[in-house]
Amino acid sequence: MKKARLNDEWLVFVDESSFGMQSTVVRTWGPRGQTPVHVGSGQWDRWKVLGVLAVAPASGATAFSHWMTPDGLPGLIIAEFVRDFLNYYNKPAVVCWDNAPTHKYAKRLLTTPGLNTATRVAVSFPKMPTYAPELMPVEQVWKVGKIDLLGNFVPFNFTDLEWEVDGSIASIGDRPELLRAFVRWAGFELDESHWQ
C-alpha cells in the first residue's frame, strides 16, 4: 500500500460474480400467519458480472466499472476489459485479483509485449491466494448488490434481471465514499490527511 502511494499507482481490484433468475432471499416480513412466498420463474439463467474497483491512495480518487454477459468470463475477456480500464485512466497500477486460472491467463495477456491485449501503463501483480474474498473490496459490491439492493427481487424475465443488476451495480459505483469504505473493509488503510 505504501509503495502504491509513493509511486502514485492505482490499486485495482478485479473480481467476478453472477446474478441469477432465482432471487436472493433475505429477511422480510408479512402479516401474522401469512408467510411471504417468492414465486420464481423456474429458470436458472445467470448474468456473469466482472467488476473492477480502483482507488488512488495518494489522492483518494476512486473508479468502478463493470461488464455483464450471459456467457462465461474467459481470461481473454477479463484481460481486454482490464486493459481498457487501465488505458483509460492511464496511471500505473497494482492489480489485485485471486489466483484463479483465468486470471493467470489474463495476466499473461496483459503483460506480454506485442499482443493487442497488453497495457500501455506499468502494471504489477502481487501474489494473492487462490480464493481470498476477505481481501477483495469488490466482494462488498456484490454483497450490497445481491442482498441490500436486489434482495427478494424476483425478475419477470432475463432482460428484467439484466436491467436491475446493471442499475444496482452502477449505482454502487457512483458512490466514491462507499467504494473507499469497501477498500478499508478489505484491510487496506487509506490516509486521508493529504487528500485535496
C-alpha positions in Angstrom: 0.0 0.0 0.0 2.8 2.4 0.9 4.6 1.5 -2.4 1.4 2.4 -4.3 1.1 5.7 -2.5 4.8 6.7 -3.1 4.7 5.7 -6.8 1.2 7.3 -7.4 -0.1 3.9 -8.5 -3.7 2.9 -8.5 -4.8 -0.1 -6.5 -7.0 -2.1 -8.9 -9.2 -4.9 -7.6 -10.8 -7.3 -10.1 -13.5 -10.0 -9.3 -16.3 -11.8 -10.9 -19.8 -12.9 -9.7 -23.1 -14.0 -11.1 -26.7 -12.9 -10.6 -29.4 -15.4 -11.3 -33.1 -15.7 -12.0 -33.6 -17.2 -8.6 -33.9 -14.4 -6.1 -31.6 -13.9 -3.1 -33.9 -14.4 -0.2 -33.3 -12.0 2.7 -35.3 -11.3 5.9 -38.7 -9.9 5.1 -42.0 -9.5 6.8 -45.6 -10.3 6.3 -48.9 -10.1 8.2 -49.0 -12.5 11.2 -49.9 -16.0 9.9 -49.1 -15.3 6.3 -45.7 -16.5 5.3 -44.2 -14.4 2.4 -43.8 -16.6 -0.7 -41.4 -15.9 -3.6 -42.8 -17.2 -6.9 -39.8 -17.6 -9.2 -39.7 -18.2 -12.9 -38.2 -21.6 -12.6 -35.3 -20.6 -14.8 -31.7 -20.9 -13.8 -30.2 -18.4 -16.2 -27.5 -16.2 -14.8 -25.7 -12.9 -15.7 -22.0 -13.1 -15.1 -20.5 -9.8 -13.9 -16.9 -8.6 -14.0 -16.2 -5.8 -11.6 -13.1 -3.5 -11.5 -12.7 -1.2 -8.5 -9.7 1.2 -8.4 -8.5 3.6 -5.7 -5.6 6.1 -5.8 -4.1 6.1 -2.3 -2.4 9.4 -2.9 -5.5 11.3 -3.8 -8.4 9.2 -2.7 -9.8 9.1 -6.2 -12.0 6.1 -7.0 -13.2 4.4 -10.1 -15.5 1.5 -10.7 -16.6 -0.3 -13.9 -18.4 -3.5 -14.6 -19.3 -5.7 -17.6 -22.1 -8.2 -17.9 -22.5 -11.2 -20.1 -24.9 -14.2 -20.1 -21.9 -16.3 -21.2 -18.7 -17.2 -19.2 -15.8 -14.8 -18.4 -12.7 -16.3 -20.0 -9.3 -14.9 -19.5 -9.3 -13.1 -22.8 -12.5 -11.1 -21.9 -11.1 -10.3 -18.5 -7.7 -9.1 -20.0 -9.4 -6.9 -22.6 -11.7 -5.3 -20.0 -8.9 -4.6 -17.5 -6.6 -3.4 -20.4 -9.3 -0.9 -21.5 -9.9 0.2 -17.9 -6.2 0.8 -17.2 -5.5 2.5 -20.5 -8.5 4.9 -19.9 -7.1 6.1 -16.6 -3.5 6.0 -17.9 -1.9 5.5 -14.4 0.5 2.8 -13.3 -1.4 0.2 -11.4 -1.2 -2.7 -8.9 -3.8 -5.2 -10.0 -5.1 -7.4 -7.2 -7.1 -10.5 -8.1 -7.3 -14.0 -6.8 -5.1 -16.7 -8.2 -7.7 -18.3 -10.5 -6.6 -19.9 -13.7 -8.4 -17.4 -15.8 -6.6 -14.6 -14.0 -3.2 -16.3 -14.7 -4.0 -16.3 -18.4 -5.3 -12.7 -18.3 -2.1 -11.7 -16.6 0.0 -13.2 -19.4 -2.2 -11.4 -22.0 -1.8 -8.1 -20.2 2.0 -8.2 -19.7 3.2 -9.8 -23.0 4.6 -7.1 -25.3 3.3 -7.2 -28.8 -0.1 -8.6 -28.0 -3.1 -6.4 -28.6 -4.2 -7.1 -25.0 -1.0 -5.6 -23.5 -1.5 -2.4 -21.5 0.1 0.9 -22.2 0.7 1.5 -18.5 3.0 -0.2 -16.0 1.2 -3.0 -14.1 2.3 -5.2 -11.2 0.5 -8.2 -9.7 1.1 -9.0 -6.1 0.9 -12.7 -5.1 -2.6 -13.5 -3.9 -4.2 -16.7 -2.6 -6.3 -18.8 -4.9 -9.5 -17.7 -3.2 -9.4 -14.6 -0.9 -12.8 -12.9 -0.6 -11.7 -11.1 2.6 -9.0 -9.3 0.5 -11.4 -8.2 -2.3 -13.3 -5.0 -1.9 -15.3 -5.9 -5.0 -16.9 -8.7 -2.9 -18.7 -6.0 -1.0 -20.0 -4.6 -4.2 -21.6 -8.0 -4.9 -22.9 -8.2 -1.3 -24.6 -4.8 -1.5 -26.0 -5.6 -4.9 -27.3 -9.0 -4.1 -28.6 -8.5 -0.6 -29.2 -4.8 0.0 -30.4 -3.7 -3.4 -31.7 -6.9 -5.1 -32.7 -8.9 -2.0 -36.1 -10.6 -2.5 -36.2 -9.3 -6.1 -38.0 -11.8 -8.4 -37.4 -10.9 -12.1 -40.1 -11.5 -14.7 -37.6 -12.4 -17.4 -33.9 -12.5 -18.2 -34.0 -8.9 -19.6 -35.7 -7.6 -16.4 -32.9 -9.2 -14.4 -30.3 -7.6 -16.7 -31.7 -4.1 -16.2 -32.0 -4.4 -12.4 -28.5 -5.9 -11.9 -26.9 -3.3 -14.2 -28.7 -0.4 -12.5 -27.9 -1.6 -9.0 -24.2 -2.3 -9.6 -23.9 1.1 -11.5 -25.5 2.9 -8.5 -22.9 1.4 -6.2 -20.1 2.5 -8.5 -21.4 6.1 -8.4 -20.6 6.5 -4.7 -16.9 7.1 -4.1 -17.2 7.2 -0.3 -18.8 3.7 -0.4 -16.0 2.3 -2.7 -13.4 3.7 -0.3 -15.2 2.0 2.6 -15.1 -1.3 0.8 -11.3 -0.9 0.4 -10.9 -0.2 4.1 -13.1 -3.2 4.8 -10.6 -5.4 3.0 -7.9 -4.2 5.3 -6.2 -1.5 3.1 -5.7 1.7 5.0 -6.3 5.0 3.2 -4.6 8.0 4.8 -6.9 10.9 4.1 -4.7 13.6 5.7 -3.1 14.6 2.4 -6.1 14.4 0.1 -7.3 17.6 -1.6 
